[in-house]
């Protein structure tokens, strides 16, 4: 009778350990999947950010337009100084 109790005890303990290992394995798989999805999202964000930078040519054009306007303002101001 004692051996039967020991066998049943070991069976229950083994079953609980097996169930715990299965639960941990499933959680590990879900974490790996979530990690992969998150890495993909971060990669897409990096592409979006990198795609919206101002090119050197666009920047140069904008700066040149600003300098042309500043030169025009300077000419108007120097003309007013001479007339006063």
Biopython code that builds the backbone (N, CA, C, O; Angstrom):
import numpy as np
from Bio.PDB.StructureBuilder import StructureBuilder

atoms = [
    (1, "UNK", "N", (0.821, -1.196, 0.000)),
    (1, "UNK", "CA", (0.000, 0.000, 0.000)),
    (1, "UNK", "C", (0.865, 1.260, 0.000)),
    (1, "UNK", "O", (0.515, 2.245, -0.650)),
    (2, "UNK", "N", (1.986, 1.244, 0.717)),
    (2, "UNK", "CA", (2.854, 2.409, 0.770)),
    (2, "UNK", "C", (3.424, 2.752, -0.602)),
    (2, "UNK", "O", (3.534, 3.929, -0.948)),
    (3, "UNK", "N", (3.785, 1.742, -1.384)),
    (3, "UNK", "CA", (4.351, 1.982, -2.715)),
    (3, "UNK", "C", (3.309, 2.620, -3.637)),
    (3, "UNK", "O", (3.661, 3.441, -4.485)),
    (4, "UNK", "N", (2.053, 2.260, -3.485)),
    (4, "UNK", "CA", (0.985, 2.834, -4.306)),
    (4, "UNK", "C", (0.845, 4.326, -4.000)),
    (4, "UNK", "O", (0.678, 5.130, -4.916)),
    (5, "UNK", "N", (0.909, 4.694, -2.748)),
    (5, "UNK", "CA", (0.810, 6.103, -2.353)),
    (5, "UNK", "C", (2.001, 6.883, -2.902)),
    (5, "UNK", "O", (1.843, 7.995, -3.407)),
    (6, "UNK", "N", (3.173, 6.307, -2.803)),
    (6, "UNK", "CA", (4.371, 6.960, -3.333)),
    (6, "UNK", "C", (4.252, 7.122, -4.846)),
    (6, "UNK", "O", (4.578, 8.182, -5.380)),
    (7, "UNK", "N", (3.794, 6.095, -5.536)),
    (7, "UNK", "CA", (3.621, 6.160, -6.993)),
    (7, "UNK", "C", (2.618, 7.246, -7.376)),
    (7, "UNK", "O", (2.861, 8.021, -8.301)),
    (8, "UNK", "N", (1.501, 7.300, -6.669)),
    (8, "UNK", "CA", (0.495, 8.323, -6.949)),
    (8, "UNK", "C", (1.040, 9.720, -6.631)),
    (8, "UNK", "O", (0.782, 10.667, -7.373)),
    (9, "UNK", "N", (1.761, 9.846, -5.576)),
    (9, "UNK", "CA", (2.366, 11.140, -5.228)),
    (9, "UNK", "C", (3.341, 11.605, -6.297)),
    (9, "UNK", "O", (3.323, 12.763, -6.715)),
    (10, "UNK", "N", (4.198, 10.679, -6.735)),
    (10, "UNK", "CA", (5.142, 11.021, -7.794)),
    (10, "UNK", "C", (4.418, 11.341, -9.104)),
    (10, "UNK", "O", (4.849, 12.223, -9.847)),
    (11, "UNK", "N", (3.342, 10.645, -9.389)),
    (11, "UNK", "CA", (2.566, 10.917, -10.611)),
    (11, "UNK", "C", (1.946, 12.313, -10.552)),
    (11, "UNK", "O", (1.954, 13.044, -11.542)),
    (12, "UNK", "N", (1.411, 12.675, -9.393)),
    (12, "UNK", "CA", (0.807, 14.003, -9.250)),
    (12, "UNK", "C", (1.873, 15.086, -9.368)),
    (12, "UNK", "O", (1.675, 16.085, -10.060)),
    (13, "UNK", "N", (2.995, 14.888, -8.696)),
    (13, "UNK", "CA", (4.084, 15.866, -8.763)),
    (13, "UNK", "C", (4.609, 15.986, -10.191)),
    (13, "UNK", "O", (4.844, 17.095, -10.671)),
    (14, "UNK", "N", (4.794, 14.865, -10.869)),
    (14, "UNK", "CA", (5.268, 14.882, -12.256)),
    (14, "UNK", "C", (4.257, 15.587, -13.159)),
    (14, "UNK", "O", (4.631, 16.348, -14.051)),
    (15, "UNK", "N", (2.987, 15.328, -12.919)),
    (15, "UNK", "CA", (1.943, 15.991, -13.706)),
    (15, "UNK", "C", (1.957, 17.497, -13.501)),
    (15, "UNK", "O", (1.832, 18.261, -14.458)),
    (16, "UNK", "N", (2.111, 17.924, -12.248)),
    (16, "UNK", "CA", (2.161, 19.357, -11.962)),
    (16, "UNK", "C", (3.395, 20.015, -12.597)),
    (16, "UNK", "O", (3.308, 21.109, -13.154)),
    (17, "UNK", "N", (4.534, 19.337, -12.503)),
    (17, "UNK", "CA", (5.756, 19.865, -13.116)),
    (17, "UNK", "C", (5.597, 19.927, -14.634)),
    (17, "UNK", "O", (5.992, 20.907, -15.264)),
    (18, "UNK", "N", (5.023, 18.888, -15.212)),
    (18, "UNK", "CA", (4.787, 18.879, -16.658)),
    (18, "UNK", "C", (3.856, 20.007, -17.089)),
    (18, "UNK", "O", (4.098, 20.669, -18.099)),
    (19, "UNK", "N", (2.782, 20.224, -16.313)),
    (19, "UNK", "CA", (1.855, 21.307, -16.622)),
    (19, "UNK", "C", (2.560, 22.662, -16.524)),
    (19, "UNK", "O", (2.370, 23.526, -17.381)),
    (20, "UNK", "N", (3.373, 22.846, -15.478)),
    (20, "UNK", "CA", (4.093, 24.100, -15.287)),
    (20, "UNK", "C", (5.065, 24.346, -16.448)),
    (20, "UNK", "O", (5.170, 25.467, -16.944)),
    (21, "UNK", "N", (5.776, 23.291, -16.880)),
    (21, "UNK", "CA", (6.716, 23.424, -17.995)),
    (21, "UNK", "C", (5.966, 23.786, -19.271)),
    (21, "UNK", "O", (6.437, 24.613, -20.052)),
    (22, "UNK", "N", (4.805, 23.174, -19.489)),
    (22, "UNK", "CA", (4.008, 23.481, -20.684)),
    (22, "UNK", "C", (3.546, 24.936, -20.668)),
    (22, "UNK", "O", (3.602, 25.613, -21.695)),
    (23, "UNK", "N", (3.092, 25.420, -19.521)),
    (23, "UNK", "CA", (2.643, 26.812, -19.406)),
    (23, "UNK", "C", (3.812, 27.755, -19.660)),
    (23, "UNK", "O", (3.662, 28.747, -20.374)),
    (24, "UNK", "N", (4.967, 27.460, -19.087)),
    (24, "UNK", "CA", (6.139, 28.308, -19.293)),
    (24, "UNK", "C", (6.566, 28.308, -20.765)),
    (24, "UNK", "O", (6.957, 29.346, -21.297)),
    (25, "UNK", "N", (6.493, 27.159, -21.414)),
    (25, "UNK", "CA", (6.866, 27.060, -22.827)),
    (25, "UNK", "C", (5.924, 27.891, -23.693)),
    (25, "UNK", "O", (6.373, 28.579, -24.609)),
    (26, "UNK", "N", (4.629, 27.835, -23.414)),
    (26, "UNK", "CA", (3.665, 28.636, -24.167)),
    (26, "UNK", "C", (3.903, 30.131, -23.954)),
    (26, "UNK", "O", (3.813, 30.914, -24.899)),
    (27, "UNK", "N", (4.199, 30.522, -22.738)),
    (27, "UNK", "CA", (4.479, 31.930, -22.452)),
    (27, "UNK", "C", (5.740, 32.384, -23.174)),
    (27, "UNK", "O", (5.795, 33.501, -23.690)),
    (28, "UNK", "N", (6.740, 31.531, -23.212)),
    (28, "UNK", "CA", (7.977, 31.864, -23.913)),
    (28, "UNK", "C", (7.715, 32.057, -25.403)),
    (28, "UNK", "O", (8.252, 32.979, -26.016)),
    (29, "UNK", "N", (6.895, 31.192, -25.979)),
    (29, "UNK", "CA", (6.556, 31.324, -27.393)),
    (29, "UNK", "C", (5.804, 32.620, -27.653)),
    (29, "UNK", "O", (6.063, 33.294, -28.650)),
    (30, "UNK", "N", (4.873, 32.978, -26.769)),
    (30, "UNK", "CA", (4.114, 34.220, -26.973)),
    (30, "UNK", "C", (5.018, 35.439, -26.802)),
    (30, "UNK", "O", (4.847, 36.433, -27.508)),
    (31, "UNK", "N", (5.969, 35.380, -25.886)),
    (31, "UNK", "CA", (6.912, 36.488, -25.717)),
    (31, "UNK", "C", (7.817, 36.641, -26.938)),
    (31, "UNK", "O", (8.111, 37.760, -27.361)),
    (32, "UNK", "N", (8.252, 35.534, -27.496)),
    (32, "UNK", "CA", (9.075, 35.604, -28.703)),
    (32, "UNK", "C", (8.290, 36.220, -29.854)),
    (32, "UNK", "O", (8.826, 37.028, -30.613)),
    (33, "UNK", "N", (7.022, 35.841, -29.986)),
    (33, "UNK", "CA", (6.180, 36.396, -31.048)),
    (33, "UNK", "C", (5.976, 37.892, -30.839)),
    (33, "UNK", "O", (6.062, 38.669, -31.791)),
    (34, "UNK", "N", (5.706, 38.299, -29.609)),
    (34, "UNK", "CA", (5.524, 39.723, -29.309)),
    (34, "UNK", "C", (6.810, 40.493, -29.576)),
    (34, "UNK", "O", (6.761, 41.615, -30.080)),
    (35, "UNK", "N", (7.950, 39.915, -29.252)),
    (35, "UNK", "CA", (9.239, 40.560, -29.495)),
    (35, "UNK", "C", (9.468, 40.754, -30.991)),
    (35, "UNK", "O", (9.937, 41.809, -31.417)),
    (36, "UNK", "N", (9.144, 39.755, -31.777)),
    (36, "UNK", "CA", (9.300, 39.858, -33.227)),
    (36, "UNK", "C", (8.388, 40.944, -33.792)),
    (36, "UNK", "O", (8.811, 41.735, -34.634)),
    (37, "UNK", "N", (7.144, 40.983, -33.333)),
    (37, "UNK", "CA", (6.212, 42.009, -33.800)),
    (37, "UNK", "C", (6.688, 43.404, -33.415)),
    (37, "UNK", "O", (6.595, 44.338, -34.211)),
    (38, "UNK", "N", (7.193, 43.541, -32.210)),
    (38, "UNK", "CA", (7.693, 44.835, -31.753)),
    (38, "UNK", "C", (8.916, 45.273, -32.555)),
    (38, "UNK", "O", (9.045, 46.446, -32.905)),
    (39, "UNK", "N", (9.796, 44.346, -32.841)),
    (39, "UNK", "CA", (10.976, 44.666, -33.643)),
    (39, "UNK", "C", (10.569, 45.106, -35.050)),
    (39, "UNK", "O", (11.173, 46.021, -35.609)),
    (40, "UNK", "N", (9.553, 44.466, -35.624)),
    (40, "UNK", "CA", (9.053, 44.870, -36.943)),
    (40, "UNK", "C", (8.467, 46.272, -36.901)),
    (40, "UNK", "O", (8.695, 47.067, -37.813)),
    (41, "UNK", "N", (7.710, 46.585, -35.845)),
    (41, "UNK", "CA", (7.125, 47.920, -35.725)),
    (41, "UNK", "C", (8.205, 48.984, -35.589)),
    (41, "UNK", "O", (8.110, 50.048, -36.200)),
    (42, "UNK", "N", (9.224, 48.705, -34.796)),
    (42, "UNK", "CA", (10.318, 49.661, -34.633)),
    (42, "UNK", "C", (11.041, 49.865, -35.959)),
    (42, "UNK", "O", (11.418, 50.988, -36.293)),
    (43, "UNK", "N", (11.234, 48.806, -36.704)),
    (43, "UNK", "CA", (11.871, 48.920, -38.016)),
    (43, "UNK", "C", (11.058, 49.784, -38.960)),
    (43, "UNK", "O", (11.619, 50.578, -39.715)),
    (44, "UNK", "N", (9.736, 49.637, -38.926)),
    (44, "UNK", "CA", (8.883, 50.466, -39.785)),
    (44, "UNK", "C", (8.933, 51.923, -39.355)),
    (44, "UNK", "O", (8.909, 52.814, -40.204)),
    (45, "UNK", "N", (9.000, 52.180, -38.070)),
    (45, "UNK", "CA", (9.081, 53.559, -37.586)),
    (45, "UNK", "C", (10.388, 54.188, -38.049)),
    (45, "UNK", "O", (10.403, 55.348, -38.462)),
    (46, "UNK", "N", (11.483, 53.443, -37.985)),
    (46, "UNK", "CA", (12.768, 53.967, -38.432)),
    (46, "UNK", "C", (12.715, 54.337, -39.904)),
    (46, "UNK", "O", (13.291, 55.347, -40.308)),
    (47, "UNK", "N", (12.030, 53.529, -40.716)),
    (47, "UNK", "CA", (11.918, 53.826, -42.143)),
    (47, "UNK", "C", (11.104, 55.091, -42.343)),
    (47, "UNK", "O", (11.451, 55.923, -43.181)),
    (48, "UNK", "N", (10.019, 55.250, -41.579)),
    (48, "UNK", "CA", (9.195, 56.451, -41.712)),
    (48, "UNK", "C", (9.971, 57.699, -41.334)),
    (48, "UNK", "O", (9.898, 58.709, -42.034)),
    (49, "UNK", "N", (10.701, 57.645, -40.255)),
    (49, "UNK", "CA", (11.454, 58.815, -39.813)),
    (49, "UNK", "C", (12.549, 59.142, -40.814)),
    (49, "UNK", "O", (12.734, 60.309, -41.159)),
    (50, "UNK", "N", (13.263, 58.161, -41.279)),
    (50, "UNK", "CA", (14.359, 58.395, -42.211)),
    (50, "UNK", "C", (13.844, 58.899, -43.560)),
    (50, "UNK", "O", (14.568, 59.603, -44.264)),
    (51, "UNK", "N", (12.636, 58.562, -43.926)),
    (51, "UNK", "CA", (12.078, 58.982, -45.204)),
    (51, "UNK", "C", (11.621, 60.422, -45.221)),
    (51, "UNK", "O", (11.357, 60.948, -46.302)),
    (52, "UNK", "N", (11.513, 61.088, -44.094)),
    (52, "UNK", "CA", (10.963, 62.438, -44.046)),
    (52, "UNK", "C", (12.013, 63.513, -43.808)),
    (52, "UNK", "O", (11.658, 64.656, -43.518)),
    (53, "UNK", "N", (13.275, 63.186, -43.921)),
    (53, "UNK", "CA", (14.314, 64.193, -43.748)),
    (53, "UNK", "C", (14.337, 65.139, -44.947)),
    (53, "UNK", "O", (13.987, 64.754, -46.063)),
    (54, "UNK", "N", (14.748, 66.366, -44.705)),
    (54, "UNK", "CA", (14.886, 67.344, -45.777)),
    (54, "UNK", "C", (16.184, 67.051, -46.516)),
    (54, "UNK", "O", (17.231, 66.830, -45.908)),
    (55, "UNK", "N", (16.089, 67.056, -47.826)),
    (55, "UNK", "CA", (17.305, 66.805, -48.601)),
    (55, "UNK", "C", (18.183, 68.050, -48.603)),
    (55, "UNK", "O", (17.725, 69.147, -48.283)),
    (56, "UNK", "N", (19.415, 67.872, -48.959)),
    (56, "UNK", "CA", (20.374, 68.978, -48.979)),
    (56, "UNK", "C", (19.942, 70.050, -49.986)),
    (56, "UNK", "O", (20.069, 71.246, -49.722)),
    (57, "UNK", "N", (19.433, 69.611, -51.137)),
    (57, "UNK", "CA", (19.013, 70.554, -52.172)),
    (57, "UNK", "C", (17.823, 71.387, -51.708)),
    (57, "UNK", "O", (17.785, 72.596, -51.940)),
    (58, "UNK", "N", (16.849, 70.748, -51.054)),
    (58, "UNK", "CA", (15.690, 71.488, -50.546)),
    (58, "UNK", "C", (16.114, 72.500, -49.487)),
    (58, "UNK", "O", (15.620, 73.627, -49.456)),
    (59, "UNK", "N", (17.025, 72.087, -48.631)),
    (59, "UNK", "CA", (17.516, 72.991, -47.582)),
    (59, "UNK", "C", (18.237, 74.188, -48.194)),
    (59, "UNK", "O", (18.031, 75.328, -47.777)),
    (60, "UNK", "N", (19.092, 73.919, -49.195)),
    (60, "UNK", "CA", (19.821, 75.001, -49.846)),
    (60, "UNK", "C", (18.871, 75.979, -50.528)),
    (60, "UNK", "O", (19.081, 77.190, -50.466)),
    (61, "UNK", "N", (17.827, 75.464, -51.181)),
    (61, "UNK", "CA", (16.851, 76.333, -51.833)),
    (61, "UNK", "C", (16.145, 77.216, -50.814)),
    (61, "UNK", "O", (15.977, 78.415, -51.038)),
    (62, "UNK", "N", (15.733, 76.632, -49.700)),
    (62, "UNK", "CA", (15.032, 77.407, -48.672)),
    (62, "UNK", "C", (15.937, 78.470, -48.082)),
    (62, "UNK", "O", (15.500, 79.602, -47.875)),
    (63, "UNK", "N", (17.180, 78.136, -47.808)),
    (63, "UNK", "CA", (18.121, 79.104, -47.242)),
    (63, "UNK", "C", (18.404, 80.217, -48.239)),
    (63, "UNK", "O", (18.492, 81.385, -47.859)),
    (64, "UNK", "N", (18.547, 79.864, -49.501)),
    (64, "UNK", "CA", (18.791, 80.893, -50.527)),
    (64, "UNK", "C", (17.609, 81.851, -50.643)),
    (64, "UNK", "O", (17.806, 83.055, -50.802)),
    (65, "UNK", "N", (16.382, 81.331, -50.564)),
    (65, "UNK", "CA", (15.200, 82.206, -50.603)),
    (65, "UNK", "C", (15.190, 83.146, -49.407)),
    (65, "UNK", "O", (14.830, 84.316, -49.539)),
    (66, "UNK", "N", (15.576, 82.648, -48.254)),
    (66, "UNK", "CA", (15.626, 83.501, -47.059)),
    (66, "UNK", "C", (16.674, 84.596, -47.239)),
    (66, "UNK", "O", (16.421, 85.753, -46.905)),
    (67, "UNK", "N", (17.839, 84.243, -47.759)),
    (67, "UNK", "CA", (18.887, 85.246, -47.964)),
    (67, "UNK", "C", (18.487, 86.284, -49.012)),
    (67, "UNK", "O", (18.832, 87.458, -48.877)),
    (68, "UNK", "N", (17.768, 85.868, -50.047)),
    (68, "UNK", "CA", (17.288, 86.830, -51.049)),
    (68, "UNK", "C", (16.333, 87.825, -50.399)),
    (68, "UNK", "O", (16.416, 89.027, -50.652)),
    (69, "UNK", "N", (15.434, 87.327, -49.569)),
    (69, "UNK", "CA", (14.503, 88.222, -48.871)),
    (69, "UNK", "C", (15.252, 89.137, -47.906)),
    (69, "UNK", "O", (14.928, 90.320, -47.806)),
    (70, "UNK", "N", (16.234, 88.616, -47.206)),
    (70, "UNK", "CA", (17.025, 89.450, -46.304)),
    (70, "UNK", "C", (17.792, 90.520, -47.069)),
    (70, "UNK", "O", (17.899, 91.659, -46.615)),
    (71, "UNK", "N", (18.322, 90.155, -48.225)),
    (71, "UNK", "CA", (19.015, 91.148, -49.048)),
    (71, "UNK", "C", (18.053, 92.237, -49.503)),
    (71, "UNK", "O", (18.413, 93.414, -49.520)),
    (72, "UNK", "N", (16.839, 91.858, -49.869)),
    (72, "UNK", "CA", (15.838, 92.840, -50.283)),
    (72, "UNK", "C", (15.490, 93.770, -49.121)),
    (72, "UNK", "O", (15.377, 94.982, -49.304)),
    (73, "UNK", "N", (15.325, 93.214, -47.953)),
    (73, "UNK", "CA", (15.030, 94.030, -46.763)),
    (73, "UNK", "C", (16.186, 94.971, -46.480)),
    (73, "UNK", "O", (15.971, 96.136, -46.148)),
    (74, "UNK", "N", (17.408, 94.479, -46.606)),
    (74, "UNK", "CA", (18.582, 95.311, -46.359)),
    (74, "UNK", "C", (18.647, 96.469, -47.354)),
    (74, "UNK", "O", (18.974, 97.597, -46.986)),
    (75, "UNK", "N", (18.334, 96.178, -48.618)),
    (75, "UNK", "CA", (18.334, 97.243, -49.617)),
    (75, "UNK", "C", (17.292, 98.306, -49.281)),
    (75, "UNK", "O", (17.560, 99.501, -49.409)),
    (76, "UNK", "N", (16.113, 97.880, -48.856)),
    (76, "UNK", "CA", (15.068, 98.831, -48.485)),
    (76, "UNK", "C", (15.494, 99.663, -47.277)),
    (76, "UNK", "O", (15.263, 100.871, -47.236)),
    (77, "UNK", "N", (16.105, 99.022, -46.311)),
    (77, "UNK", "CA", (16.533, 99.747, -45.110)),
    (77, "UNK", "C", (17.664, 100.711, -45.415)),
    (77, "UNK", "O", (17.661, 101.832, -44.906)),
    (78, "UNK", "N", (18.624, 100.312, -46.224)),
    (78, "UNK", "CA", (19.729, 101.217, -46.572)),
    (78, "UNK", "C", (19.201, 102.353, -47.424)),
    (78, "UNK", "O", (19.714, 103.469, -47.343)),
    (79, "UNK", "N", (18.208, 102.103, -48.222)),
    (79, "UNK", "CA", (17.609, 103.197, -49.028)),
    (79, "UNK", "C", (16.904, 104.184, -48.144)),
    (79, "UNK", "O", (16.926, 105.380, -48.437)),
    (80, "UNK", "N", (16.282, 103.746, -47.080)),
    (80, "UNK", "CA", (15.589, 104.648, -46.168)),
    (80, "UNK", "C", (16.588, 105.477, -45.365)),
    (80, "UNK", "O", (16.341, 106.647, -45.072)),
    (81, "UNK", "N", (17.724, 104.857, -45.009)),
    (81, "UNK", "CA", (18.741, 105.591, -44.239)),
    (81, "UNK", "C", (19.294, 106.741, -45.076)),
    (81, "UNK", "O", (19.534, 107.825, -44.545)),
    (82, "UNK", "N", (19.493, 106.528, -46.337)),
    (82, "UNK", "CA", (20.077, 107.557, -47.203)),
    (82, "UNK", "C", (19.070, 108.685, -47.470)),
    (82, "UNK", "O", (19.456, 109.845, -47.619)),
    (83, "UNK", "N", (17.777, 108.335, -47.530)),
    (83, "UNK", "CA", (16.788, 109.359, -47.828)),
    (83, "UNK", "C", (16.457, 110.196, -46.611)),
    (83, "UNK", "O", (15.920, 111.292, -46.770)),
    (84, "UNK", "N", (16.749, 109.740, -45.405)),
    (84, "UNK", "CA", (16.398, 110.509, -44.218)),
    (84, "UNK", "C", (17.388, 111.533, -43.854)),
    (84, "UNK", "O", (17.203, 112.248, -42.869)),
]
sb = StructureBuilder()
sb.init_structure("model")
sb.init_model(0)
sb.init_chain("A")
sb.init_seg("    ")
for serial, (resi, resn, name, xyz) in enumerate(atoms, 1):
    if name == "N":
        sb.init_residue(resn, " ", resi, " ")
    sb.init_atom(name, np.array(xyz, "f"), 0.0, 1.0, " ", f" {name:<3s}", serial, name[0])
structure = sb.get_structure()
